[in-house]
Amino acid sequence: MALSVLSQASALNPGSDLWIVPDLEKSPWTAKLDWYLNFQVCKSSRHHSPAIPAFVETVVQEAELESPFQPATSSAPLMIASEKLLPNKWVVVLPWNGDLAAWTAEVFDIWKNLKEPTLRIFLPPGQSTGNLQIAWQAHHPAQDFTVVLD
């Protein structure tokens, strides 16, 4: 099976377990999905992890221990279990860095680490399926997924 492009009317239909979307500021699709996901994407973008008190940091350093606190980077993907909210299993919000080849490599890594579930990619604005196909072929010869254009 080859890459297939879905219309805006059928973009939210069942058919893929994993949906990958650009970050909230870059895609109207992400904003639309966020509504169905009870604004989890918006909430996570505003979340700030609390800082470890200075005393605890001092104790950890003096004891020559590794700090147990590893804050998440803002460019890390966000995975949301969406089985009860959308017709899929997961939605992954992958920050768009402006480079389709690098973004596609990250999409491929996520897809591969999840044991290659059925995939739907919501492309960032201004990107084409032809460029996505070229970038995907650098990682995997088969293109068995669906694409939704902005």
Beta strands, then each sheet from edge to edge (+ up, - down):
strand 1: 4-6
strand 2: 18-22
strand 3: 78-81
strand 4: 90-94
strand 5: 119-122
strand 6: 146-148
sheet 1: 1+ 6+ 5+ 2+ 4+ 3-
end
